[in-house]
Each structure stands twice: as structure tokens, then as C-alpha cells.
């Protein structure tokens, strides 16, 4: 049944488009008839015999005659135009009909005579100015600012910028064409988290009280401004429910993030036999080399899921979101930079980090200001027994 409806939609849309081409030329027909008569030709067809009136070669088909006349006028009789003409010729219409076809500033008026008599140019003009074309006793096509409407008995097809609506008696099938921007505008102006997002912020450690035993808490001290967070991703939103002033939505997406932990002290992180450790950065002679940069970077790919309350656009608070995320480590490395020579060194390793990352997320949208975000990891940064039981936390702005 659906396949039949789709085929019906396509055939009727094709025919409607043909007629829209005809009607689009109506406004230019009156002026061109006066100033460009040489570019306009009238073709008369005998509807009853389905032949061209005054044809020079009666043995030729109607299509062959039309192709020759179209070519003489610098135009092309394509399949859609021929199908439209043939449909009118084969219809049960008992009145004379005129189709106005325009290509490249050239026009042809195809006069289809229900009776074997020629129409003059003035009658063609009068007929072509109509906005409703009768196709048979129960069919018509209407074209206006709202789109194209085709009616054939109990069947109706309406084509507009938003899509297609097909009615078969009491049954109705809709094919709606809407882009994301239009859908969002029609959500009564509520704010949305959808789109491409960029995150800038800072990183820190939580559960620092777990740093004990073989670890020195000073080694895990972080530079406040050097421990930066960066991420980007794509997010989509769906409506759950909405009221007059607020709506409950849910967003989901895919993000890539980099957590940079910049250590304050000269000791740098290494992967030992059984656990991570901090060591002095030394040269080949065993002398300690001062470091101007000493950090651990962890890259993750994350899937966030955020239910949120969206408010009307123009509100001071545009939305409040609270949800969670789950991620997977795709890379990790340390970077050191010698203070005197400026030499840099990267060491890629797992450092006994947990591959899986999950936590809670909170966001606050503000009018005329970047959105604020906080991510709090619920699991530990290092594997159990391989490092201290610290977790990551990040916060900043969302663009």
C-alpha cells in the first residue's frame, strides 16, 4: 500500500510541476505577446483525432510534429512536457484548453481543441490567464502562494515547501520535509543544545585524600591555569514535553576531549613495573634538569546524555542540564620541556590509566554569555592498586 502511495505521489507531483511551469509563464505571456511576438508560437492540436491541425505530413505522429515545431522555435520537448500535453489530450475535457510553455525566453502556446476549429491568439491569451486547469470532469489543479493542489475525484495531493499531503477519501498520508533549524524554530522558540560545541576549561583532581603511602601529595599538585581542558563534539536534541514557558528535552551526541594535568613540581610521571611513580628528570650524567613544563594528557572519546529544561529564548537562563557521560581512553602521554635548553620530550603510554571513563555532567545556559559546564568523573583515574584513588574534574565554558 505504501509503495503504491509513493508512486502515486511521484506521478502527481511530476504533473503538478509541469503545470507550475505553465502558470509561471502566464505573467510574462501578456508582455511578451506584445513585444516579442516573434518568440511566441501557437500550436493547435485536434483533440478528437490527436493530430496536429494543418499538419504537413499526416503520416507522422503527434509527438514527432511537436518535436519539429519545438526545435524550430529553439525549444526542447522533454518527456515531462510531452506527458503533460498527452494527458490533457487524452482527458475527457469537453472544452478547449491552452498550455503555455516557456523555455529560454521563448514560448509556445499549445492549444488543444475539443472541437476541430483553430483558436486565435486572443482566445489563447484569455484561456492561459486562468489559474485553474480542468483536467477531467472531477479533476483540477490549483497553483498559488500556498503551493500546488491537485484533485482527482476523491484523491487530493497538496505540494508546498513543507512537504506533500496525499488524501485518498478519508485516509491521509503526509510526507513532511523539514530541516533541523525549522524544527527548532517551531518548538515555540525554546533554547536548544543541538549543534557543534566547543569546550574550554580547567582540570583538577578530586579525592586527593587518597594520596598516601608510596605517593607524595606534592607530586600531584597541579598548576591552576596550566591544567587545561579542551573538547569538541556534535549534539542533537529531542523533545520530551513542553509547556507555555519551558520544555523538557534530552540531548545526546559524540565528543572528543583532552584532559591536561600540568604538575607544579619538577618530578614527572613514569610507568613503573607495577604502578605509576614520580621521578626526577635527569640527564645522561644523572644530574637533575629543571623543567618548565611537566604534564600528563589523557584523550577520550565520550558519549554524553543530558536531559535538560529549556526556557523561552530571551530568558536570562536559557537552559539547565544535568546528566552523565561515558567515555573511552584513546591516547595518553606525558610532555616535558627543559627549562634551560627548551628541549621537549613526549612519552606515550597507558600509565595504568583506566580505559573506561564515566561521570556526571552539569550545564547552565545564559543569555548573551557562554554556557557553563562541570564534568565530574565517578570512576578513578588510575587502575586499582596502580596509582592513587584520585578522580578527574573539569569545568569551564561551552561555545
Phi, psi and omega in degrees: 000317180295322179297319179297319180294319180298315179298321179295320179299314183298316182294320181287324177297317180302315180293323179294321180296321178302314182291328176296326175295319179299313185289327180297339180270355184296316183297329180272349186291318184298315181288323182287334179294332181272316188263339184230050181299331182292337182266001183241132183232142177255126177246125181254129181243133174278106185297320185295315182266352181054049178225165177277130178294139180061035179293136180283341181225089184299339183285343181278156179282164178299319181296319179295320176297316180295320179299319180295317181293321178298315180297320178298332181263014177071028181236171184235129176271091181278174185296318182296317179296318179296319179297320178296317179295315182295325179295319178292319179298322183273358182284174179268017181299132182256002180244157177294143182228144178236129174250130180254118183242127183236132174217128175052049178064015175242142183229149175231131177259112181265106181266116180258108187271121175292329175244152185284073174213147184280147173263137176276173186295326182294319179292327177297319179296317181296318181292322187286345180278358179285146178259001176234126182249117178282125181262317169210191188299329183243017186234148172201162178233127178240133181233128180203195181296333180278355178125204182247129180238121180245129178235129179225093184066239179273352180268138179223143175229127177239123181247125178220183180295336183275345180147207185230137175238125181243127177244129176238089187067241179271348179276144181224132177238131181243135171241099188264131179247106181222137174270170185298321182299317180294320180298317180297320179295331182273357174280036177056032172076021178283149178292159183216150176266004185291148174122194180270130185237144175235135182244131172234136178186203184229158181245156175206176177250143169246168182058038181291347177292346179279355180281105182203184177071242184282355184254144177258125183300334180293331179294336182262009176291134186250148172286123185301317184266343178276337181273085188258152178244136176219140177201161174210159181181179181241138184228142174236154183233151175228147181275133174260307176202160180214151176238200183286325186241347182212160180221144175262120181234171174223137181238153180208161182182201181219130184225155172237132184225154176233118175261114179256120177251104182267115183277144183281325188271174185282342180287139181243158187279134177228159176263113180273193181292317184240346184200171177279154180211165175249134180228159174289144178274115187238158175270186183295338179273353181093003178279141180287132180254125177294142181247136174265344178216135184204102186217161173244128179243131178237122179256134182227153167250128191235152173240105179268144173231117189229101166292143180207155176260119180258137180254168180301142176298136185108344177288152179297314173261116185275326176197158174231123185236141176214125182197217182208180181208156172226137184221171179223135182288127179249346177191156174202143181199160172254151177227129177235148178225122181289137185292318185279308185274338183079004179295140181245149180219131178246138178230106180274129181197166177281333180051031180057029177283149175290130178290325181270139179227133176209155182183190181255149181226146178222138178222148178227120178267133182235146180288134177057033179203147178301146177292152180255145179221153173220129175242131181233113180289131179271336179261169184281152179291318181254158176295152181302130179079356181255351181188175180295158182276047180270158177233165180263151174218138180223153182204156179165214184242152178242126180255000000 
